[in-house]
Amino acid sequence: MSGKPPAGHFRLLYFASATSYTRKSSDDFPAPLPITDLPELLEKKYPGIEKAVLSSSAITVNLDYVDVKEEQQAATTSEESKPMVIQEGDEVAIIPPVSSG
C-alpha cells in the first residue's frame, strides 16, 4: 500500500512476525483512536495477536516510540492524564523484536 490512508483513517504498518501473523503489510483504521485501544482493536481483528506479537513488540506513531502500557497506567492513575490519541493521517507501526544470528 502506498500513499496516505483514506480520509478519517490512520495507517498501521506491520513488520516481521506481525506481517506473518496478519498476512498483511498494513491496515487502515478509523481515527481518532486512543493508543490504549489499539491492542483490543487488533485482538478483535486478529485473535491471539496480543500474546503472539504485541506483548513483545514496540509501537511507533509517526516514527516516535510509544509505551502503550505506560499510557494505560497513566490513564488509570490520573484523572488529568489522557492517553495519546492516534489522529487521522498518522502512521503507526508494530515492530517486533529482531533476532540476528
Phi and psi in degrees as a GROMACS rama.xvg file:
@    title "Ramachandran Plot"
@    xaxis  label "Phi"
@    yaxis  label "Psi"
@TYPE xy
-125.592  173.015  SER-2
78.7179  -157.868  GLY-3
-100.704  158.609  LYS-4
-68.1176  162.063  PRO-5
-60.4339  159.433  PRO-6
-53.6585  137.212  ALA-7
80.1137  11.7223  GLY-8
-130.162  163.953  HIS-9
-121.216  159.06  PHE-10
-104.565  131.99  ARG-11
-109.514  120.068  LEU-12
-98.104  139.325  LEU-13
-111.007  139.743  TYR-14
-128.718  153.573  PHE-15
50.394  -122.52  ALA-16
-64.584  -24.8602  SER-17
-66.7095  -38.0133  ALA-18
-66.2119  -42.8274  THR-19
-62.4499  -40.7695  SER-20
-68.8264  -45.5293  TYR-21
-85.6919  -18.4512  THR-22
62.4944  28.9314  ARG-23
-141.67  160.2  LYS-24
-97.5225  -16.8984  SER-25
-164.578  164.497  SER-26
-141.743  155.873  ASP-27
-113.027  134.146  ASP-28
-127.761  152.389  PHE-29
-62.9067  141.771  PRO-30
-121.203  155.374  ALA-31
-78.7886  158.461  PRO-32
-146.361  123.381  LEU-33
-59.4334  135.753  PRO-34
-56.4206  -29.8741  ILE-35
-69.398  -16.3933  THR-36
-90.4641  -9.14172  ASP-37
-62.0607  -46.5766  LEU-38
-58.4246  -41.2159  PRO-39
-65.8935  -40.889  GLU-40
-59.3234  -45.6405  LEU-41
-70.0728  -36.3941  LEU-42
-63.4591  -36.5083  GLU-43
-67.7281  -39.001  LYS-44
-78.8252  -36.929  LYS-45
-129.916  80.5136  TYR-46
-51.9322  131.645  PRO-47
93.8853  -8.04235  GLY-48
-67.0022  -30.1565  ILE-49
-61.8423  -48.2454  GLU-50
-73.6079  -42.1307  LYS-51
-74.5425  -32.6982  ALA-52
-128.067  -54.5539  VAL-53
-64.341  -34.0871  LEU-54
-61.2354  -22.8849  SER-55
-118.326  10.5221  SER-56
-103.773  155.393  SER-57
-92.1733  153.654  ALA-58
-126.209  134.725  ILE-59
-120.106  150.302  THR-60
-126.336  117.004  VAL-61
51.652  45.4976  ASN-62
72.5048  4.0662  LEU-63
-102.175  130.037  ASP-64
-68.045  139.026  TYR-65
-126.217  131.536  VAL-66
-93.1626  98.7841  ASP-67
-63.2231  -39.7683  VAL-68
-63.1326  -39.9862  LYS-69
-65.099  -39.701  GLU-70
-62.9919  -41.5125  GLU-71
-64.3106  -44.2364  GLN-72
-64.3132  -43.9742  GLN-73
-62.5768  -39.0139  ALA-74
-68.3017  -31.2066  ALA-75
-88.5165  -19.3621  THR-76
-99.3061  -12.1181  THR-77
-139.36  127.152  SER-78
-68.4505  -24.9881  GLU-79
-83.8765  -22.1887  GLU-80
-88.8438  117.583  SER-81
-104.847  141.974  LYS-82
-67.4483  156.232  PRO-83
-57.7059  144.61  MET-84
-116.954  126.123  VAL-85
-74.197  127.802  ILE-86
-103.793  164.39  GLN-87
-53.012  132.983  GLU-88
85.9577  -8.08507  GLY-89
-67.0113  153.923  ASP-90
-113.581  116.528  GLU-91
-111.206  142.914  VAL-92
-134.432  142.721  ALA-93
-104.84  119.553  ILE-94
-119.834  97.3675  ILE-95
-66.5674  160.224  PRO-96
-62.3354  148.297  PRO-97
-108.666  131.108  VAL-98
-106.621  150.092  SER-99
-125.895  160.358  SER-100
